[in-house]
Amino acid sequence: MGTQPELYAVPVRVGKKKTNKMNNLDRKFCIAPMMEWTDRHCRFFHRLLTRRALIYTEMITTGAVLHGARARLMAHDPAEHPVALQLGGCDPQQLAECTRIAEAFGYDEINLNVGCPSDRVQVGRFGACLMAEPALVGDCVAAMTSAVKLPVTVKCRIGIDDQDPEEALEALTCAVEQAGVAALIVHARKAWLDGLSPRENRDIPPLDYARVYRLKAAHPSLDIVLNGSIADIDQALDHLGHLDGVMMGRAAYQDPWRLLAIDPVLFGEPAPFASPKAAAEALIPYIERELARGTRLNAVTRHVLGLFRGVPGARAFRRHLAAEAVKPAAGVAAFHAALALVADGSAQMVHSAAA
Ligand SMILES: Cc1cc2nc3c(=O)[nH]c(=O)nc-3n(C[C@H](O)[C@H](O)[C@H](O)COP(=O)(O)O)c2cc1C
């Protein structure tokens, strides 16, 4: 664990604008923050599949960090690095305090959520509704960057409701760039705050990748990461021709086997394991450790269900876990038994994962 402080340089002022804090985090491929999905078990599992992806936590609100079960909420395994903590909030001082706490917990990056459209978040005046308050977001980022040596990033939409994405995204980008943001992650669709659920807000407002490409052209020195319906690694590669990075959410979670191709295809490095089955077997010591701490088997294995899509026995694997792993006394034997039902892939599978 640790923040590898030697990798980060202090912010430097050039004219009125703070430069991005130097850091060696590679954001070429990021796994999106997803509430109730990218918990610490999921992140540990994803890290077995790719050494190089930058992994994001679920959003944690400033209120939860400051007044909630902090140790539990912020817990992560040393193996998860590089891992970014996503915060939800809109009070610069509270965000600065949470950022300090996150640094002490060993996170590698702190990300501010300016994209979540849920009602609960709107009542708190944070998430996507902050797209309408770029100056406040700038103040938040400035307070956060001043508080720590870690890189601070923002995840946003291209606009909300009737905003013009040309103006709204530009205003937000200028505000956070000025405040020293290390990278901007843009979910390339608007959020419609009135009338659409968070789930609908992930699919219904139309995608506009071209808007994000234009943003990069207008801000060439700012790291810009694209998010939104990136379905496979070929699509990721196309976007990487225009942008600094891509962030994959649902496709990574629902089809985690894709992650085995990230290191070879995007980074020219060997995959951590030759097959999904080998990766699953490597999860067993973690499962045993977690069971010994009182974690339910299903809390870990629910994230693994999509690992064998298309492999003979995948359905039997899922069905076995669905029936057995949820039992309160389920032990690691249930996972062994599920794995015995599925065929082993080969290195070939890792290559086909890229297709
Ligand atoms: C179950 C779920 C939970 C999510 N929770 C968060 C969150 O906590 N913070 C956030 O910024 N985005 C959250 N999102 C949005 C994703 O990070 C991402 O922006 C969105 O799913 C679009 O990317 P995709 O099409 O690759 O999935 C969530 C998405 C899903 C599916």
The ligand as an ORCA input file, in Angstrom:
! r2SCAN-3c Opt
* xyz 0 1
  C     -24.532      0.104    -11.615
  C     -23.880      1.409    -11.996
  C     -23.475      2.265    -10.995
  C     -22.844      3.479    -11.331
  N     -22.341      4.261    -10.318
  C     -21.586      5.351    -10.636
  C     -20.872      6.082     -9.639
  O     -20.873      5.743     -8.443
  N     -20.170      7.172    -10.041
  C     -20.100      7.563    -11.349
  O     -19.424      8.544    -11.674
  N     -20.744      6.876    -12.303
  C     -21.445      5.774    -11.984
  N     -22.037      5.039    -12.976
  C     -21.858      5.449    -14.374
  C     -20.616      4.785    -14.966
  O     -19.440      5.170    -14.279
  C     -20.484      5.163    -16.446
  O     -20.331      6.561    -16.553
  C     -21.694      4.745    -17.272
  O     -22.111      3.425    -16.949
  C     -21.394      4.852    -18.766
  O     -20.300      4.008    -19.103
  P     -20.535      2.563    -19.793
  O     -21.464      2.801    -20.929
  O     -19.166      2.121    -20.206
  O     -21.164      1.691    -18.744
  C     -22.667      3.840    -12.682
  C     -23.083      2.950    -13.671
  C     -23.673      1.752    -13.346
  C     -24.079      0.796    -14.438
*
